[in-house]
Amino acid sequence: MKLGFNEANDRFCPNHSVMMDLELCEKYGFDCIDIQSECLNRDLEAGKITLEEMGAWFQSHHLKMLSYNALCFFNMKQTQEEKDAVMAELDEIIRRCNILGCKMIVVVPSKDMKERGLTPTRKEIREDAVAVLKEMVKKCEPHGIRLSLEFCGEPSMTINRFRGCLRHRRGSQQSAGRRNARSVPLLCNGLRLGYARKGRRQEDFRMAPERHRGHAVRRILQQRRKASVAGC
């Protein structure tokens, strides 16, 4: 099992910066980091860092970028202009991921349908999401990048239950083909579920009681401390 850090935990801290997160994660033994797009955009606009500098940092350190979080509100777009904007944003994220060595993009479903005057059925939401995911996979696959579909428990989200998320993935699997469907692992409340690939089972981070997850993290840190002491 590897230890990862989610920037959602500290993105609102005063004087937050992505590079500070990278340095601290490297210092305290984390293996990977989930970078929040709003944090990255903020630092890029402020001139604190460039994509090229960050990419070079990842190449020279143990810590790696697990995922780009996120492309928000990808589904249920009503006009071609809105749909094109989603794909244009995906193209930019792919460009960034190629520089940063990131191989996973989180995609978040749309919400607040009633406020937009829309009342889609579950079937309509599923069909729309599957169609969009198919097009996204076509863009990501040549770069070796996977998509991670995040469902959110908030009632206003169009995909807000695990069962619905699983059906969307299966729909993509049936429509885009077995190989492409493997490009869409699932994201479950911040924990990516394992998925089969080439006959092997990837690490399976299933939902578990908080005390069990905490125990696992403590065990990993203890093992690393022992290994560090033994190496002295």
Secondary structure, DSSP 8 states (H G I E B T S, - for coil): ---EEEGGGTTTSTT--HHHHHHHHHHTT--EEEEEHHHHHHHHHTTS--HHHHHHHHHTSS-EEEEEEEEE--S---SHHHHHHHHHHHHHHHHHHHHHT--EEEEE--B-TTTTT----HHHHHHHHHHHHHHHHHHHGGGT-EEEEEE---TTBSS-SHHHHHHHHHHHHHHH-HHHHTT--EEETTEE---EETTEE--------HHHHHHHHHHHHHHHHHHHHHH-
